[in-house]
């Protein structure tokens, strides 16, 4: 996405539309993507002081532009297909089927993926006991507010029609902002290109922060080889984990993009499936980890037992429901192997790869799996 909007921005600045099409050229797209990944990894490697300045600037800018977009969509005197906002839009009972409901939940989980980055760097905050949790909570609330403002603005201005600028037009859905920013924002549309570019870059960079610190913790507790626990003596950041995260992302992107663009988009669709699984088992692990103190207080009952238990069960139900649906090739791009959809194959395949790595680590470094490196509470 960052690469797409990088060339769209260049096209807008130069007035040469042909530049926007460069992103479709693999031998331009792939090297540019690798540069973005390398820059994001470099900033992450330099530690949180560099990261926070980068995030403050880019996130602040994109939030402002998204709010401007939403306000202009609601106040436009010439909407494409004015669609009144109704309470029925918020009614889960109006969803046609449980499969569609589960698909929506899986997609919404993907939308929120990344908010927990503040939790993975809790030891690097000014007040580890309070700041990460508050940061995560405020992030979720801000995301909900922005999502409602922008999505309702799009529906109000464009409607859900399948022709022209309608949000139901499949030709518009790959990049709805690229399609609607010009008609809604006029000359300010260039701000949207900058905002999406900065949003994608900020998201990429924060995504480097989170897995690197997860790998660091896993290396420290020997759930992965101890080399992942190495810290840069200069920047005090996870050195090996950051480099490995960036390299894995680069290799995965290059391979899937060379196979086909369908494989790349099916992988993105499969992320919702994988995230449901990851968050689901994390929630249930929370209940197990705090099992000795679940009923010590009312607060513990709600926040260490009931909330994570309900969240974990719901997410795992969504995981299995989405996994079953994704076996149908129509769930994704239509690509399949032996009549099994590629979304299912990619999603479950990555999870099985994780199981294989886990079994290998258990064989080489069994201490974590024996409960010797981390104490239960």
FENBELPE-V807780 format. One record per residue. N is the residue number from 1. RES is the residue in three letters. PHI is phi in whole degrees, -180 to 180 (NA if undefined). OMEGA is omega in radians with two decimals (NA if undefined). BURIAL is I if it has 9 or more other ideal C-beta (glycine too) atoms within 8 Angstrom, else O. Layout:
N RES PHI OMEGA BURIAL
N RES PHI OMEGA BURIAL
This chain:
1 UNK NA 3.12 O
2 UNK -60 -3.13 I
3 UNK -67 3.12 I
4 UNK -56 -3.07 I
5 UNK -77 3.03 I
6 UNK -64 -3.13 I
7 UNK -78 3.02 I
8 UNK -63 3.12 I
9 UNK -62 3.11 I
10 UNK -61 3.11 I
11 UNK -65 3.13 I
12 UNK -68 -3.11 I
13 UNK -70 -3.08 O
14 UNK -96 -3.08 O
15 UNK 76 -3.14 O
16 UNK -106 -3.08 O
17 UNK -64 -3.12 O
18 UNK -61 -3.14 O
19 UNK -65 3.14 I
20 UNK -62 -3.11 I
21 UNK -80 -3.14 I
22 UNK -62 -3.12 I
23 UNK -64 3.13 I
24 UNK -83 3.10 O
25 UNK -85 -3.05 O
26 UNK -57 -3.05 O
27 UNK -79 2.94 O
28 UNK -104 -3.08 I
29 UNK -62 -3.05 I
30 UNK -64 3.10 I
31 UNK -61 3.12 O
32 UNK -65 3.10 I
33 UNK -61 3.14 I
34 UNK -64 3.08 I
35 UNK -65 3.11 O
36 UNK -60 3.14 I
37 UNK -64 -3.13 I
38 UNK -64 3.13 I
39 UNK -65 3.12 I
40 UNK -61 3.14 I
41 UNK -66 3.14 I
42 UNK -64 3.12 O
43 UNK -63 3.12 I
44 UNK -63 -3.13 I
45 UNK -63 -3.12 I
46 UNK -78 3.01 I
47 UNK 95 -3.00 I
48 UNK -75 3.09 I
49 UNK -63 3.07 O
50 UNK -71 -3.10 I
51 UNK -63 -3.03 I
52 UNK -67 3.11 O
53 UNK -64 3.11 O
54 UNK -58 -3.10 I
55 UNK -70 3.14 I
56 UNK -55 -3.07 O
57 UNK -68 -3.04 I
58 UNK -70 -3.11 I
59 UNK -68 3.11 I
60 UNK -60 3.14 O
61 UNK -65 -3.07 I
62 UNK -68 3.10 I
63 UNK -62 3.13 I
64 UNK -61 -3.11 O
65 UNK -68 3.12 I
66 UNK -63 3.10 I
67 UNK -67 3.08 I
68 UNK -62 3.11 I
69 UNK -59 -3.11 I
70 UNK -63 -3.14 I
71 UNK -63 -3.14 I
72 UNK -68 3.10 I
73 UNK -67 -3.13 I
74 UNK -74 -3.06 I
75 UNK -102 -3.12 O
76 UNK -62 3.11 I
77 UNK -87 -3.11 O
78 UNK -132 3.11 O
79 UNK -66 -3.14 I
80 UNK -68 -3.14 I
81 UNK -149 -3.05 I
82 UNK -56 -3.11 O
83 UNK -123 -3.13 I
84 UNK -59 3.10 O
85 UNK -82 -3.12 O
86 UNK -126 3.13 O
87 UNK -65 -3.13 O
88 UNK -63 3.10 O
89 UNK -64 -3.09 O
90 UNK -103 -3.06 O
91 UNK -94 3.14 O
92 UNK -61 -3.11 O
93 UNK -68 -3.13 O
94 UNK -83 3.08 O
95 UNK -69 -2.98 O
96 UNK -64 -3.05 O
97 UNK -148 3.09 O
98 UNK -66 3.13 O
99 UNK -62 3.11 O
100 UNK -67 3.11 I
101 UNK -64 3.14 I
102 UNK -64 3.11 I
103 UNK -64 3.10 I
104 UNK -65 3.10 I
105 UNK -62 3.14 I
106 UNK -61 3.12 I
107 UNK -67 -3.12 I
108 UNK -66 3.07 O
109 UNK -62 3.11 I
110 UNK -65 3.12 I
111 UNK -60 -3.08 O
112 UNK -89 -3.10 I
113 UNK -59 3.12 O
114 UNK 112 3.14 I
115 UNK -63 -3.08 I
116 UNK -81 3.13 O
117 UNK -60 3.14 I
118 UNK -66 -3.13 I
119 UNK -77 -3.11 I
120 UNK -77 3.13 I
121 UNK -117 -3.07 I
122 UNK -62 -3.11 I
123 UNK -70 -3.09 O
124 UNK -103 3.14 O
125 UNK -96 -3.09 I
126 UNK -70 3.13 O
127 UNK -138 -3.04 O
128 UNK -57 -3.10 O
129 UNK -76 -3.03 O
130 UNK -126 -3.00 O
131 UNK -59 -3.11 I
132 UNK -60 -3.14 I
133 UNK -64 3.11 O
134 UNK -65 3.12 O
135 UNK -61 3.13 I
136 UNK -64 -3.13 I
137 UNK -64 3.13 O
138 UNK -64 3.11 O
139 UNK -62 3.13 I
140 UNK -60 -3.12 I
141 UNK -64 3.12 O
142 UNK -66 3.13 I
143 UNK -62 3.13 I
144 UNK -60 -3.12 O
145 UNK -62 3.14 O
146 UNK -65 -3.12 I
147 UNK -62 3.13 I
148 UNK -64 -3.11 O
149 UNK -62 -3.06 I
150 UNK -74 -3.09 I
151 UNK -65 3.10 O
152 UNK -68 3.07 I
153 UNK -62 3.10 I
154 UNK -63 -3.14 I
155 UNK -62 -3.12 I
156 UNK -63 -3.06 I
157 UNK -82 -2.98 I
158 UNK -99 -3.04 I
159 UNK 71 -3.09 I
160 UNK -116 3.13 I
161 UNK -63 -3.06 I
162 UNK -99 3.11 O
163 UNK -127 3.09 O
164 UNK 57 -3.10 O
165 UNK -90 3.13 I
166 UNK -61 -3.13 I
167 UNK -67 3.12 I
168 UNK -85 3.12 O
169 UNK -75 -3.07 I
170 UNK -60 -3.13 O
171 UNK -67 -3.11 O
172 UNK -94 -2.90 I
173 UNK -79 3.12 O
174 UNK -67 3.13 O
175 UNK -153 -3.04 O
176 UNK -64 -3.14 I
177 UNK -70 3.12 I
178 UNK -63 -3.11 I
179 UNK -80 -2.98 I
180 UNK -95 -3.05 I
181 UNK -62 3.13 I
182 UNK -63 3.13 O
183 UNK -62 -3.08 O
184 UNK -87 -2.99 I
185 UNK -101 3.14 I
186 UNK 61 -3.11 O
187 UNK -62 -3.14 O
188 UNK -78 -3.12 I
189 UNK -59 3.12 I
190 UNK -63 3.08 I
191 UNK -65 3.12 I
192 UNK -67 3.08 I
193 UNK -60 3.09 I
194 UNK -64 -3.11 I
195 UNK -67 3.13 I
196 UNK -67 3.08 I
197 UNK -61 -3.13 I
198 UNK -68 3.11 I
199 UNK -63 -3.13 I
200 UNK -66 3.13 I
201 UNK -66 3.13 I
202 UNK -65 3.12 I
203 UNK -64 3.11 I
204 UNK -60 -3.08 I
205 UNK -69 3.12 I
206 UNK -68 3.08 I
207 UNK -68 3.03 I
208 UNK -71 -3.09 I
209 UNK -67 -3.00 I
210 UNK -66 -3.13 I
211 UNK -64 3.13 I
212 UNK -62 -3.13 I
213 UNK -78 3.01 I
214 UNK -66 3.10 I
215 UNK -64 3.09 I
216 UNK -59 3.14 I
217 UNK -63 3.14 I
218 UNK -65 3.08 I
219 UNK -67 -3.13 I
220 UNK -64 -3.14 I
221 UNK -89 3.07 I
222 UNK 65 2.94 I
223 UNK -82 2.98 I
224 UNK -134 3.11 I
225 UNK -52 -3.07 I
226 UNK -58 -3.13 O
227 UNK -62 3.13 O
228 UNK -68 -3.12 I
229 UNK -88 -3.12 I
230 UNK -68 -3.11 I
231 UNK -116 3.05 I
232 UNK -67 -3.12 I
233 UNK -66 -3.12 O
234 UNK -86 -3.02 O
235 UNK -104 3.13 O
236 UNK 55 3.11 O
237 UNK -124 3.12 I
238 UNK -66 -3.04 I
239 UNK -77 -3.11 I
240 UNK -62 -3.09 I
241 UNK -63 3.14 I
242 UNK -67 -3.14 I
243 UNK -63 3.14 I
244 UNK -64 3.12 I
245 UNK -60 -3.13 I
246 UNK -65 -3.14 I
247 UNK -64 3.13 O
248 UNK -63 3.12 O
249 UNK -62 -3.12 I
250 UNK -64 -3.13 I
251 UNK -63 -3.11 O
252 UNK -63 -3.13 I
253 UNK -64 -3.10 I
254 UNK -61 -3.09 I
255 UNK -64 -3.10 O
256 UNK -66 -3.13 I
257 UNK -70 3.11 I
258 UNK -72 3.10 O
259 UNK -63 3.06 O
260 UNK -178 3.08 O
261 UNK -67 3.09 O
262 UNK -61 3.13 I
263 UNK -62 3.12 I
264 UNK -65 -3.11 I
265 UNK -69 3.08 I
266 UNK -66 3.08 I
267 UNK -65 3.11 I
268 UNK -62 3.10 O
269 UNK -63 -3.13 I
270 UNK -70 3.14 I
271 UNK -59 3.11 I
272 UNK -59 3.10 I
273 UNK -62 -3.09 I
274 UNK -69 -3.13 I
275 UNK -69 3.07 I
276 UNK -58 3.13 I
277 UNK -66 -3.09 I
278 UNK -64 3.14 O
279 UNK -67 -3.12 I
280 UNK -62 -3.12 I
281 UNK -72 3.07 I
282 UNK -65 3.12 I
283 UNK -63 3.13 I
284 UNK -69 3.07 I
285 UNK -64 3.09 O
286 UNK -62 3.12 I
287 UNK -61 -3.11 I
288 UNK -68 -3.09 O
289 UNK -64 -3.10 O
290 UNK -98 -3.00 I
291 UNK -58 -3.08 I
292 UNK -79 -3.09 O
293 UNK -129 -3.07 I
294 UNK -62 -3.04 I
295 UNK -112 3.14 O
296 UNK -75 3.13 O
297 UNK -156 3.10 O
298 UNK -64 3.12 O
299 UNK -60 3.12 O
300 UNK -61 -3.12 I
301 UNK -60 -3.08 I
302 UNK -79 -2.98 I
303 UNK -97 3.12 I
304 UNK -109 -3.12 I
305 UNK -121 -2.96 I
306 UNK -67 -3.09 O
307 UNK -61 3.13 I
308 UNK -66 3.12 I
309 UNK -65 3.14 I
310 UNK -64 3.13 O
311 UNK -60 -3.13 I
312 UNK -65 -3.13 I
313 UNK -64 -3.13 I
314 UNK -61 -3.11 I
315 UNK -66 3.13 I
316 UNK -71 3.03 I
317 UNK -62 3.09 I
318 UNK -63 3.13 I
319 UNK -61 -3.10 I
320 UNK -67 3.11 O
321 UNK -64 3.13 I
322 UNK -67 3.11 I
323 UNK -61 3.13 I
324 UNK -64 3.14 O
325 UNK -64 -3.06 I
326 UNK -74 3.04 I
327 UNK -68 3.08 I
328 UNK -80 -3.12 O
329 UNK -56 -3.12 I
330 UNK -68 -3.14 O
331 UNK -66 -3.13 I
332 UNK -119 -3.06 I
333 UNK -80 -3.05 O
334 UNK 101 3.12 O
335 UNK -72 -3.10 I
336 UNK -154 2.99 I
337 UNK -125 -3.10 O
338 UNK 61 3.12 O
339 UNK 69 3.06 O
340 UNK -100 -3.05 I
341 UNK -61 -3.10 I
342 UNK -68 3.11 I
343 UNK -62 3.11 I
344 UNK -66 -3.08 I
345 UNK -63 -3.12 I
346 UNK -70 -3.11 I
347 UNK -63 -3.13 I
348 UNK -70 3.13 I
349 UNK -62 3.11 O
350 UNK -65 3.11 I
351 UNK -63 3.11 I
352 UNK -67 3.05 O
353 UNK -62 3.08 O
354 UNK -62 3.10 O
355 UNK -64 3.13 O
356 UNK -62 3.11 O
357 UNK -65 3.12 I
358 UNK -61 -3.12 I
359 UNK -66 3.10 O
360 UNK -64 -3.14 O
361 UNK -65 3.11 I
362 UNK -61 3.14 I
363 UNK -73 -3.07 O
364 UNK -84 -3.07 O
365 UNK -135 -3.00 I
366 UNK -76 -3.01 O
367 UNK -58 -3.12 O
368 UNK -61 -3.06 I
369 UNK -75 3.03 O
370 UNK -93 -3.13 O
371 UNK 77 -3.06 O
372 UNK -91 -3.04 O
373 UNK -105 3.13 O
374 UNK -137 -3.07 O
375 UNK -92 3.03 O
376 UNK -79 -3.04 O
377 UNK -105 NA O
